[in-house]
């Protein structure tokens, strides 16, 4: 029964794996709800800042912020948002594939590329392909903190404000629903008039400025861009937990199917061994 013992060992191993994947599925389901609530709570902030900035821009059309000016230089920046951990299906693979295509497009046009990595998976990938990583942040945990994101992202924002970059792109995984997440590479800078357009029905307020309109617009647009980056990280975290829950459920189901197949093979092997022993006993008795 050497074969039977080997199959029993395999069954035990797969059962242990199934327990681990089931536990990871339950943990991801718990974290997913909190991540989705955090993501939805962050959306109204950037919308409100955008509306205020749009109204201020209308009231002061003579002033153009540095984030809205276009620069004719052969350089672009990329903020790549990925996860710190794996086991979340093709989440990171899809967004990194989209980033790679955009990087190749920029290089084909003769543009230099600079990147900021948010997440260990993206940092490792960018280092492997030889991309220029100017800053990075990893190990954000389950709750993103804006103070940890501002520093690395500010490197590209400052370079754009100084006219060293023609555009800054933000890549992340947008949360659609629990079963669907969409990789996105969108232009963060320069800000366009359409992106800063006030919502329909939003009244045009006559603001009182302190200290002055230019300073208020500068601070608001900086907060708006930082809010967009934070929103992208929150969306990516919600997508991560959803993708991990789905991946671990699929792994648990596959483990259950494999256990059933192994038990069937084990029972057939055991039955064949018993039949063989009975045949030997009957054959020996007949010979006697």
PALUMTI-474626 format. One record per residue (C-alpha): x, y, z; residue number from 1. Coordinates in steps of 0.05 Angstrom, whole numbers. Layout:
<site><X>X</X><Y>Y</Y><Z>Z</Z><k>NUM</k></site>
...
This chain:
<site><X>0</X><Y>0</Y><Z>0</Z><k>1</k></site>
<site><X>59</X><Y>46</Y><Z>-14</Z><k>2</k></site>
<site><X>17</X><Y>82</Y><Z>-67</Z><k>3</k></site>
<site><X>-42</X><Y>89</Y><Z>-19</Z><k>4</k></site>
<site><X>3</X><Y>121</Y><Z>34</Z><k>5</k></site>
<site><X>30</X><Y>171</Y><Z>-17</Z><k>6</k></site>
<site><X>-41</X><Y>190</Y><Z>-38</Z><k>7</k></site>
<site><X>-62</X><Y>199</Y><Z>35</Z><k>8</k></site>
<site><X>-3</X><Y>246</Y><Z>45</Z><k>9</k></site>
<site><X>-24</X><Y>286</Y><Z>-16</Z><k>10</k></site>
<site><X>-96</X><Y>290</Y><Z>9</Z><k>11</k></site>
<site><X>-72</X><Y>316</Y><Z>77</Z><k>12</k></site>
<site><X>-28</X><Y>368</Y><Z>43</Z><k>13</k></site>
<site><X>-84</X><Y>394</Y><Z>-1</Z><k>14</k></site>
<site><X>-131</X><Y>396</Y><Z>59</Z><k>15</k></site>
<site><X>-81</X><Y>440</Y><Z>97</Z><k>16</k></site>
<site><X>-75</X><Y>485</Y><Z>37</Z><k>17</k></site>
<site><X>-151</X><Y>490</Y><Z>32</Z><k>18</k></site>
<site><X>-155</X><Y>512</Y><Z>105</Z><k>19</k></site>
<site><X>-104</X><Y>568</Y><Z>91</Z><k>20</k></site>
<site><X>-139</X><Y>593</Y><Z>28</Z><k>21</k></site>
<site><X>-207</X><Y>591</Y><Z>64</Z><k>22</k></site>
<site><X>-179</X><Y>633</Y><Z>121</Z><k>23</k></site>
<site><X>-148</X><Y>682</Y><Z>72</Z><k>24</k></site>
<site><X>-215</X><Y>687</Y><Z>36</Z><k>25</k></site>
<site><X>-251</X><Y>705</Y><Z>101</Z><k>26</k></site>
<site><X>-198</X><Y>757</Y><Z>120</Z><k>27</k></site>
<site><X>-201</X><Y>789</Y><Z>51</Z><k>28</k></site>
<site><X>-278</X><Y>792</Y><Z>54</Z><k>29</k></site>
<site><X>-273</X><Y>828</Y><Z>121</Z><k>30</k></site>
<site><X>-221</X><Y>877</Y><Z>96</Z><k>31</k></site>
<site><X>-258</X><Y>888</Y><Z>31</Z><k>32</k></site>
<site><X>-318</X><Y>919</Y><Z>64</Z><k>33</k></site>
<site><X>-275</X><Y>968</Y><Z>103</Z><k>34</k></site>
<site><X>-234</X><Y>985</Y><Z>40</Z><k>35</k></site>
<site><X>-297</X><Y>999</Y><Z>0</Z><k>36</k></site>
<site><X>-325</X><Y>1044</Y><Z>54</Z><k>37</k></site>
<site><X>-259</X><Y>1083</Y><Z>56</Z><k>38</k></site>
<site><X>-258</X><Y>1089</Y><Z>-19</Z><k>39</k></site>
<site><X>-329</X><Y>1116</Y><Z>-23</Z><k>40</k></site>
<site><X>-316</X><Y>1164</Y><Z>35</Z><k>41</k></site>
<site><X>-257</X><Y>1195</Y><Z>-2</Z><k>42</k></site>
<site><X>-295</X><Y>1211</Y><Z>-66</Z><k>43</k></site>
<site><X>-336</X><Y>1272</Y><Z>-42</Z><k>44</k></site>
<site><X>-273</X><Y>1308</Y><Z>-19</Z><k>45</k></site>
<site><X>-239</X><Y>1312</Y><Z>-87</Z><k>46</k></site>
<site><X>-306</X><Y>1329</Y><Z>-120</Z><k>47</k></site>
<site><X>-317</X><Y>1388</Y><Z>-72</Z><k>48</k></site>
<site><X>-246</X><Y>1414</Y><Z>-80</Z><k>49</k></site>
<site><X>-253</X><Y>1410</Y><Z>-156</Z><k>50</k></site>
<site><X>-318</X><Y>1450</Y><Z>-154</Z><k>51</k></site>
<site><X>-287</X><Y>1504</Y><Z>-111</Z><k>52</k></site>
<site><X>-225</X><Y>1508</Y><Z>-154</Z><k>53</k></site>
<site><X>-268</X><Y>1512</Y><Z>-217</Z><k>54</k></site>
<site><X>-308</X><Y>1570</Y><Z>-188</Z><k>55</k></site>
<site><X>-244</X><Y>1606</Y><Z>-167</Z><k>56</k></site>
<site><X>-215</X><Y>1595</Y><Z>-236</Z><k>57</k></site>
<site><X>-276</X><Y>1627</Y><Z>-268</Z><k>58</k></site>
<site><X>-271</X><Y>1686</Y><Z>-221</Z><k>59</k></site>
<site><X>-197</X><Y>1695</Y><Z>-237</Z><k>60</k></site>
<site><X>-187</X><Y>1677</Y><Z>-311</Z><k>61</k></site>
<site><X>-123</X><Y>1718</Y><Z>-316</Z><k>62</k></site>
<site><X>-85</X><Y>1670</Y><Z>-270</Z><k>63</k></site>
<site><X>-62</X><Y>1601</Y><Z>-295</Z><k>64</k></site>
<site><X>-34</X><Y>1552</Y><Z>-244</Z><k>65</k></site>
<site><X>30</X><Y>1514</Y><Z>-258</Z><k>66</k></site>
<site><X>-9</X><Y>1448</Y><Z>-260</Z><k>67</k></site>
<site><X>-51</X><Y>1474</Y><Z>-318</Z><k>68</k></site>
<site><X>7</X><Y>1499</Y><Z>-362</Z><k>69</k></site>
<site><X>32</X><Y>1454</Y><Z>-418</Z><k>70</k></site>
<site><X>107</X><Y>1442</Y><Z>-427</Z><k>71</k></site>
<site><X>140</X><Y>1423</Y><Z>-492</Z><k>72</k></site>
<site><X>194</X><Y>1376</Y><Z>-465</Z><k>73</k></site>
<site><X>211</X><Y>1304</Y><Z>-480</Z><k>74</k></site>
<site><X>198</X><Y>1275</Y><Z>-411</Z><k>75</k></site>
<site><X>138</X><Y>1244</Y><Z>-376</Z><k>76</k></site>
<site><X>125</X><Y>1219</Y><Z>-305</Z><k>77</k></site>
<site><X>86</X><Y>1158</Y><Z>-282</Z><k>78</k></site>
<site><X>56</X><Y>1144</Y><Z>-214</Z><k>79</k></site>
<site><X>47</X><Y>1068</Y><Z>-211</Z><k>80</k></site>
<site><X>0</X><Y>1043</Y><Z>-156</Z><k>81</k></site>
<site><X>3</X><Y>968</Y><Z>-141</Z><k>82</k></site>
<site><X>-3</X><Y>923</Y><Z>-80</Z><k>83</k></site>
<site><X>49</X><Y>904</Y><Z>-29</Z><k>84</k></site>
<site><X>27</X><Y>831</Y><Z>-27</Z><k>85</k></site>
<site><X>9</X><Y>780</Y><Z>-80</Z><k>86</k></site>
<site><X>-44</X><Y>725</Y><Z>-83</Z><k>87</k></site>
<site><X>-95</X><Y>772</Y><Z>-114</Z><k>88</k></site>
<site><X>-103</X><Y>741</Y><Z>-182</Z><k>89</k></site>
<site><X>-83</X><Y>782</Y><Z>-243</Z><k>90</k></site>
<site><X>-93</X><Y>850</Y><Z>-209</Z><k>91</k></site>
<site><X>-21</X><Y>873</Y><Z>-211</Z><k>92</k></site>
<site><X>-5</X><Y>838</Y><Z>-277</Z><k>93</k></site>
<site><X>-61</X><Y>876</Y><Z>-313</Z><k>94</k></site>
<site><X>-42</X><Y>945</Y><Z>-289</Z><k>95</k></site>
<site><X>32</X><Y>933</Y><Z>-300</Z><k>96</k></site>
<site><X>18</X><Y>909</Y><Z>-371</Z><k>97</k></site>
<site><X>-19</X><Y>974</Y><Z>-384</Z><k>98</k></site>
<site><X>39</X><Y>1015</Y><Z>-354</Z><k>99</k></site>
<site><X>90</X><Y>977</Y><Z>-397</Z><k>100</k></site>
<site><X>50</X><Y>993</Y><Z>-460</Z><k>101</k></site>
<site><X>48</X><Y>1067</Y><Z>-442</Z><k>102</k></site>
<site><X>123</X><Y>1068</Y><Z>-425</Z><k>103</k></site>
<site><X>140</X><Y>1037</Y><Z>-492</Z><k>104</k></site>
<site><X>95</X><Y>1088</Y><Z>-527</Z><k>105</k></site>
<site><X>133</X><Y>1145</Y><Z>-493</Z><k>106</k></site>
<site><X>201</X><Y>1114</Y><Z>-508</Z><k>107</k></site>
<site><X>181</X><Y>1104</Y><Z>-581</Z><k>108</k></site>
<site><X>165</X><Y>1179</Y><Z>-585</Z><k>109</k></site>
<site><X>235</X><Y>1194</Y><Z>-557</Z><k>110</k></site>
<site><X>210</X><Y>1216</Y><Z>-488</Z><k>111</k></site>
<site><X>247</X><Y>1203</Y><Z>-424</Z><k>112</k></site>
<site><X>205</X><Y>1170</Y><Z>-369</Z><k>113</k></site>
<site><X>209</X><Y>1177</Y><Z>-294</Z><k>114</k></site>
<site><X>168</X><Y>1136</Y><Z>-246</Z><k>115</k></site>
<site><X>142</X><Y>1136</Y><Z>-175</Z><k>116</k></site>
<site><X>124</X><Y>1067</Y><Z>-146</Z><k>117</k></site>
<site><X>69</X><Y>1060</Y><Z>-94</Z><k>118</k></site>
<site><X>70</X><Y>987</Y><Z>-72</Z><k>119</k></site>
<site><X>124</X><Y>934</Y><Z>-69</Z><k>120</k></site>
<site><X>100</X><Y>895</Y><Z>-130</Z><k>121</k></site>
<site><X>105</X><Y>956</Y><Z>-175</Z><k>122</k></site>
<site><X>172</X><Y>976</Y><Z>-147</Z><k>123</k></site>
<site><X>201</X><Y>906</Y><Z>-161</Z><k>124</k></site>
<site><X>173</X><Y>906</Y><Z>-231</Z><k>125</k></site>
<site><X>199</X><Y>975</Y><Z>-249</Z><k>126</k></site>
<site><X>269</X><Y>957</Y><Z>-223</Z><k>127</k></site>
<site><X>268</X><Y>893</Y><Z>-264</Z><k>128</k></site>
<site><X>252</X><Y>929</Y><Z>-330</Z><k>129</k></site>
<site><X>304</X><Y>983</Y><Z>-316</Z><k>130</k></site>
<site><X>256</X><Y>1041</Y><Z>-309</Z><k>131</k></site>
<site><X>280</X><Y>1104</Y><Z>-274</Z><k>132</k></site>
<site><X>248</X><Y>1104</Y><Z>-204</Z><k>133</k></site>
<site><X>256</X><Y>1173</Y><Z>-173</Z><k>134</k></site>
<site><X>219</X><Y>1155</Y><Z>-108</Z><k>135</k></site>
<site><X>176</X><Y>1101</Y><Z>-78</Z><k>136</k></site>
<site><X>134</X><Y>1082</Y><Z>-18</Z><k>137</k></site>
<site><X>117</X><Y>1011</Y><Z>5</Z><k>138</k></site>
<site><X>84</X><Y>976</Y><Z>64</Z><k>139</k></site>
<site><X>24</X><Y>1023</Y><Z>67</Z><k>140</k></site>
<site><X>-16</X><Y>971</Y><Z>106</Z><k>141</k></site>
<site><X>-92</X><Y>966</Y><Z>102</Z><k>142</k></site>
<site><X>-104</X><Y>1040</Y><Z>112</Z><k>143</k></site>
<site><X>-70</X><Y>1091</Y><Z>65</Z><k>144</k></site>
<site><X>-44</X><Y>1154</Y><Z>99</Z><k>145</k></site>
<site><X>-38</X><Y>1217</Y><Z>58</Z><k>146</k></site>
<site><X>24</X><Y>1241</Y><Z>95</Z><k>147</k></site>
<site><X>63</X><Y>1179</Y><Z>71</Z><k>148</k></site>
<site><X>40</X><Y>1190</Y><Z>-1</Z><k>149</k></site>
<site><X>54</X><Y>1264</Y><Z>-7</Z><k>150</k></site>
<site><X>130</X><Y>1259</Y><Z>-3</Z><k>151</k></site>
<site><X>143</X><Y>1210</Y><Z>-60</Z><k>152</k></site>
<site><X>89</X><Y>1239</Y><Z>-105</Z><k>153</k></site>
<site><X>113</X><Y>1311</Y><Z>-94</Z><k>154</k></site>
<site><X>178</X><Y>1295</Y><Z>-131</Z><k>155</k></site>
<site><X>141</X><Y>1288</Y><Z>-197</Z><k>156</k></site>
<site><X>93</X><Y>1346</Y><Z>-181</Z><k>157</k></site>
<site><X>151</X><Y>1393</Y><Z>-168</Z><k>158</k></site>
<site><X>186</X><Y>1371</Y><Z>-232</Z><k>159</k></site>
<site><X>124</X><Y>1385</Y><Z>-272</Z><k>160</k></site>
<site><X>114</X><Y>1453</Y><Z>-239</Z><k>161</k></site>
<site><X>187</X><Y>1470</Y><Z>-258</Z><k>162</k></site>
<site><X>174</X><Y>1452</Y><Z>-331</Z><k>163</k></site>
<site><X>216</X><Y>1389</Y><Z>-332</Z><k>164</k></site>
<site><X>158</X><Y>1342</Y><Z>-350</Z><k>165</k></site>
<site><X>107</X><Y>1347</Y><Z>-406</Z><k>166</k></site>
<site><X>56</X><Y>1303</Y><Z>-370</Z><k>167</k></site>
<site><X>45</X><Y>1261</Y><Z>-307</Z><k>168</k></site>
<site><X>4</X><Y>1197</Y><Z>-312</Z><k>169</k></site>
<site><X>-30</X><Y>1160</Y><Z>-256</Z><k>170</k></site>
<site><X>-39</X><Y>1084</Y><Z>-262</Z><k>171</k></site>
<site><X>-80</X><Y>1042</Y><Z>-214</Z><k>172</k></site>
<site><X>-136</X><Y>991</Y><Z>-212</Z><k>173</k></site>
<site><X>-205</X><Y>1023</Y><Z>-210</Z><k>174</k></site>
<site><X>-258</X><Y>987</Y><Z>-168</Z><k>175</k></site>
<site><X>-321</X><Y>972</Y><Z>-208</Z><k>176</k></site>
<site><X>-352</X><Y>918</Y><Z>-165</Z><k>177</k></site>
<site><X>-331</X><Y>857</Y><Z>-125</Z><k>178</k></site>
<site><X>-323</X><Y>814</Y><Z>-187</Z><k>179</k></site>
<site><X>-294</X><Y>867</Y><Z>-234</Z><k>180</k></site>
<site><X>-233</X><Y>913</Y><Z>-228</Z><k>181</k></site>
<site><X>-207</X><Y>955</Y><Z>-285</Z><k>182</k></site>
<site><X>-134</X><Y>975</Y><Z>-297</Z><k>183</k></site>
<site><X>-128</X><Y>1050</Y><Z>-312</Z><k>184</k></site>
<site><X>-73</X><Y>1095</Y><Z>-338</Z><k>185</k></site>
<site><X>-99</X><Y>1166</Y><Z>-338</Z><k>186</k></site>
<site><X>-68</X><Y>1235</Y><Z>-345</Z><k>187</k></site>
<site><X>-60</X><Y>1270</Y><Z>-279</Z><k>188</k></site>
<site><X>-23</X><Y>1332</Y><Z>-303</Z><k>189</k></site>
<site><X>-32</X><Y>1380</Y><Z>-338</Z><k>190</k></site>
<site><X>-102</X><Y>1392</Y><Z>-310</Z><k>191</k></site>
<site><X>-150</X><Y>1408</Y><Z>-366</Z><k>192</k></site>
<site><X>-208</X><Y>1457</Y><Z>-365</Z><k>193</k></site>
<site><X>-256</X><Y>1397</Y><Z>-372</Z><k>194</k></site>
<site><X>-228</X><Y>1363</Y><Z>-310</Z><k>195</k></site>
<site><X>-237</X><Y>1427</Y><Z>-270</Z><k>196</k></site>
<site><X>-307</X><Y>1441</Y><Z>-296</Z><k>197</k></site>
<site><X>-357</X><Y>1453</Y><Z>-240</Z><k>198</k></site>
<site><X>-416</X><Y>1406</Y><Z>-234</Z><k>199</k></site>
<site><X>-480</X><Y>1426</Y><Z>-269</Z><k>200</k></site>
<site><X>-527</X><Y>1461</Y><Z>-220</Z><k>201</k></site>
<site><X>-469</X><Y>1482</Y><Z>-175</Z><k>202</k></site>
<site><X>-478</X><Y>1556</Y><Z>-160</Z><k>203</k></site>
<site><X>-422</X><Y>1605</Y><Z>-176</Z><k>204</k></site>
<site><X>-400</X><Y>1631</Y><Z>-108</Z><k>205</k></site>
<site><X>-369</X><Y>1699</Y><Z>-96</Z><k>206</k></site>
<site><X>-312</X><Y>1681</Y><Z>-48</Z><k>207</k></site>
<site><X>-276</X><Y>1726</Y><Z>1</Z><k>208</k></site>
<site><X>-202</X><Y>1710</Y><Z>-4</Z><k>209</k></site>
<site><X>-152</X><Y>1706</Y><Z>52</Z><k>210</k></site>
<site><X>-95</X><Y>1722</Y><Z>38</Z><k>211</k></site>
<site><X>-107</X><Y>1727</Y><Z>-38</Z><k>212</k></site>
<site><X>-139</X><Y>1689</Y><Z>-96</Z><k>213</k></site>
<site><X>-73</X><Y>1664</Y><Z>-125</Z><k>214</k></site>
<site><X>-50</X><Y>1633</Y><Z>-59</Z><k>215</k></site>
<site><X>-118</X><Y>1600</Y><Z>-48</Z><k>216</k></site>
<site><X>-119</X><Y>1571</Y><Z>-119</Z><k>217</k></site>
<site><X>-48</X><Y>1545</Y><Z>-111</Z><k>218</k></site>
<site><X>-64</X><Y>1508</Y><Z>-47</Z><k>219</k></site>
<site><X>-131</X><Y>1482</Y><Z>-73</Z><k>220</k></site>
<site><X>-103</X><Y>1452</Y><Z>-137</Z><k>221</k></site>
<site><X>-46</X><Y>1420</Y><Z>-98</Z><k>222</k></site>
<site><X>-97</X><Y>1389</Y><Z>-50</Z><k>223</k></site>
<site><X>-139</X><Y>1367</Y><Z>-109</Z><k>224</k></site>
<site><X>-82</X><Y>1330</Y><Z>-142</Z><k>225</k></site>
<site><X>-61</X><Y>1299</Y><Z>-76</Z><k>226</k></site>
<site><X>-134</X><Y>1278</Y><Z>-66</Z><k>227</k></site>
<site><X>-135</X><Y>1244</Y><Z>-135</Z><k>228</k></site>
<site><X>-73</X><Y>1204</Y><Z>-116</Z><k>229</k></site>
<site><X>-103</X><Y>1185</Y><Z>-49</Z><k>230</k></site>
<site><X>-168</X><Y>1164</Y><Z>-84</Z><k>231</k></site>
<site><X>-128</X><Y>1121</Y><Z>-133</Z><k>232</k></site>
<site><X>-93</X><Y>1086</Y><Z>-75</Z><k>233</k></site>
<site><X>-159</X><Y>1075</Y><Z>-39</Z><k>234</k></site>
<site><X>-191</X><Y>1047</Y><Z>-102</Z><k>235</k></site>
<site><X>-131</X><Y>1001</Y><Z>-112</Z><k>236</k></site>
<site><X>-136</X><Y>975</Y><Z>-41</Z><k>237</k></site>
<site><X>-210</X><Y>960</Y><Z>-49</Z><k>238</k></site>
<site><X>-195</X><Y>925</Y><Z>-115</Z><k>239</k></site>
<site><X>-139</X><Y>886</Y><Z>-81</Z><k>240</k></site>
<site><X>-183</X><Y>857</Y><Z>-26</Z><k>241</k></site>
<site><X>-239</X><Y>840</Y><Z>-75</Z><k>242</k></site>
<site><X>-190</X><Y>806</Y><Z>-123</Z><k>243</k></site>
<site><X>-157</X><Y>768</Y><Z>-66</Z><k>244</k></site>
<site><X>-224</X><Y>744</Y><Z>-39</Z><k>245</k></site>
<site><X>-245</X><Y>719</Y><Z>-108</Z><k>246</k></site>
<site><X>-177</X><Y>686</Y><Z>-120</Z><k>247</k></site>
<site><X>-176</X><Y>651</Y><Z>-53</Z><k>248</k></site>
<site><X>-248</X><Y>627</Y><Z>-62</Z><k>249</k></site>
<site><X>-227</X><Y>597</Y><Z>-130</Z><k>250</k></site>
<site><X>-166</X><Y>565</Y><Z>-97</Z><k>251</k></site>
<site><X>-210</X><Y>536</Y><Z>-41</Z><k>252</k></site>
<site><X>-259</X><Y>508</Y><Z>-91</Z><k>253</k></site>
<site><X>-203</X><Y>478</Y><Z>-133</Z><k>254</k></site>
<site><X>-172</X><Y>447</Y><Z>-71</Z><k>255</k></site>
<site><X>-240</X><Y>415</Y><Z>-54</Z><k>256</k></site>
<site><X>-245</X><Y>386</Y><Z>-125</Z><k>257</k></site>
<site><X>-174</X><Y>359</Y><Z>-121</Z><k>258</k></site>
<site><X>-187</X><Y>326</Y><Z>-54</Z><k>259</k></site>
<site><X>-249</X><Y>292</Y><Z>-83</Z><k>260</k></site>
<site><X>-208</X><Y>266</Y><Z>-142</Z><k>261</k></site>
<site><X>-151</X><Y>242</Y><Z>-97</Z><k>262</k></site>
<site><X>-200</X><Y>206</Y><Z>-51</Z><k>263</k></site>
<site><X>-231</X><Y>171</Y><Z>-111</Z><k>264</k></site>
<site><X>-162</X><Y>148</Y><Z>-135</Z><k>265</k></site>
<site><X>-145</X><Y>126</Y><Z>-64</Z><k>266</k></site>
<site><X>-209</X><Y>85</Y><Z>-57</Z><k>267</k></site>
<site><X>-196</X><Y>52</Y><Z>-125</Z><k>268</k></site>
<site><X>-124</X><Y>35</Y><Z>-105</Z><k>269</k></site>
<site><X>-147</X><Y>8</Y><Z>-38</Z><k>270</k></site>
<site><X>-202</X><Y>-34</Y><Z>-70</Z><k>271</k></site>
<site><X>-152</X><Y>-61</Y><Z>-121</Z><k>272</k></site>
<site><X>-104</X><Y>-81</Y><Z>-65</Z><k>273</k></site>
<site><X>-160</X><Y>-116</Y><Z>-26</Z><k>274</k></site>
<site><X>-183</X><Y>-153</Y><Z>-89</Z><k>275</k></site>
<site><X>-112</X><Y>-175</Y><Z>-103</Z><k>276</k></site>
<site><X>-104</X><Y>-202</Y><Z>-32</Z><k>277</k></site>
<site><X>-170</X><Y>-240</Y><Z>-36</Z><k>278</k></site>
<site><X>-148</X><Y>-269</Y><Z>-103</Z><k>279</k></site>
<site><X>-83</X><Y>-293</Y><Z>-73</Z><k>280</k></site>
<site><X>-119</X><Y>-325</Y><Z>-14</Z><k>281</k></site>
<site><X>-169</X><Y>-360</Y><Z>-59</Z><k>282</k></site>
<site><X>-114</X><Y>-383</Y><Z>-106</Z><k>283</k></site>
<site><X>-73</X><Y>-410</Y><Z>-48</Z><k>284</k></site>
<site><X>-133</X><Y>-447</Y><Z>-19</Z><k>285</k></site>
<site><X>-148</X><Y>-478</Y><Z>-87</Z><k>286</k></site>
<site><X>-76</X><Y>-501</Y><Z>-94</Z><k>287</k></site>
<site><X>-79</X><Y>-535</Y><Z>-25</Z><k>288</k></site>
